[in-house]
Amino acid sequence: MVKTLRLLAVGSFIATTLASCAGAASSSTGPPNVTGTWRGGTATGTKTMTLHLQQTGTNVTGTVEGVGTPGGQIHGVVGGNAVQLNTERGAWTRLVVRGDLMDGELNGIPMTLVRLGRG
């Protein structure tokens, strides 16, 4: 019985320590930086686009070219591991950021964007 209680106490200590380390690591990383030129399109290949994004804190501004439109201004907000982008015309999309890749949907069709440069 005493051995079981010791094992439970040690296990609890390890779990608590790991959880606090994970929380400290995730809170210090901050939101992803999406500044740069991104290019990609839908999984079907029917729509391609280029985004030029500039991020200040969690706010994002920039331009979009392609996707069957003459292009235009976009703005958005980064939160967690995603960016929510809105166009002047009211269209929007949520993209999950993984380093130099962003994944999401455009009109219900999966799309992927790749960062070409940070400048």
C-alpha positions in Angstrom: 0.0 0.0 0.0 2.8 2.4 0.9 4.6 1.6 -2.3 1.5 2.3 -4.3 1.0 5.7 -2.6 4.7 6.6 -3.3 4.3 5.7 -7.0 1.1 7.8 -7.2 2.9 10.7 -5.6 5.9 10.5 -7.9 3.6 10.1 -10.9 1.6 13.1 -9.9 4.7 15.2 -9.4 6.0 14.2 -12.8 2.7 15.0 -14.5 2.5 18.4 -12.8 6.0 19.3 -13.7 5.6 18.3 -17.3 2.3 20.2 -17.6 3.8 23.4 -16.1 6.7 23.1 -18.5 4.4 22.7 -21.5 2.3 25.7 -20.4 5.4 27.9 -20.0 6.7 26.9 -23.5 3.4 27.5 -25.3 2.8 30.9 -23.6 6.3 32.2 -24.5 6.1 31.4 -28.2 3.4 33.9 -29.0 1.4 34.0 -32.2 2.9 32.8 -35.5 4.5 35.4 -37.7 2.7 35.4 -41.1 4.7 38.3 -42.6 5.8 37.6 -46.1 4.7 36.5 -49.6 2.6 33.4 -49.7 1.6 31.5 -52.9 -0.7 28.5 -53.4 -4.2 27.5 -54.2 -7.0 25.0 -53.9 -6.4 21.2 -53.9 -8.3 21.0 -57.2 -5.9 23.4 -58.8 -8.8 25.6 -60.0 -7.9 28.7 -58.0 -4.4 30.1 -57.3 -3.5 33.1 -55.2 -0.6 35.2 -53.9 -0.8 36.9 -50.6 1.5 39.7 -49.5 1.1 40.0 -45.7 2.6 42.3 -43.1 2.0 41.5 -39.4 2.2 43.9 -36.4 1.5 42.2 -33.2 -1.6 40.1 -33.9 -2.9 42.4 -36.7 -2.3 41.5 -40.3 -2.7 43.7 -43.4 -1.8 43.1 -47.0 -3.0 42.3 -50.5 -4.4 39.3 -52.4 -4.0 38.5 -56.1 -5.7 35.7 -58.0 -8.6 33.6 -57.0 -10.6 35.0 -59.9 -10.6 38.5 -58.6 -8.8 41.7 -59.6 -7.1 41.6 -56.2 -7.4 43.9 -53.3 -6.7 44.7 -49.7 -7.0 42.2 -46.9 -6.8 42.5 -43.2 -7.0 40.0 -40.4 -6.0 38.8 -36.9 -3.6 36.1 -35.8 -4.8 34.0 -32.8 -3.4 30.7 -31.6 -2.0 28.9 -34.6 -4.3 30.5 -37.1 -5.0 33.7 -39.0 -8.4 35.0 -39.9 -8.3 37.0 -43.1 -11.0 39.3 -44.5 -11.2 41.0 -47.9 -12.6 44.4 -48.7 -15.6 42.6 -50.3 -16.4 40.9 -47.0 -15.1 37.4 -47.9 -13.1 35.7 -45.3 -11.1 32.6 -44.6 -9.3 31.0 -41.6 -5.9 29.5 -42.2 -3.9 27.3 -39.9 -0.3 28.3 -39.8 2.5 25.7 -39.5 5.8 27.5 -40.1 6.0 28.3 -43.8 2.7 26.5 -44.6 -0.9 27.6 -44.2 -3.9 25.4 -44.7 -7.6 26.2 -44.9 -10.5 26.3 -47.2 -11.7 28.5 -50.0 -15.4 28.1 -50.8 -15.4 24.7 -49.1 -12.4 23.5 -51.1 -9.1 22.7 -49.2 -6.2 25.0 -50.0 -2.6 25.3 -49.1 -0.2 28.3 -49.2 3.6 28.2 -49.0 5.6 31.2 -47.8 8.1 32.2 -50.5 9.9 34.9 -48.5 9.6 37.0 -45.4 10.2 40.4 -47.0 
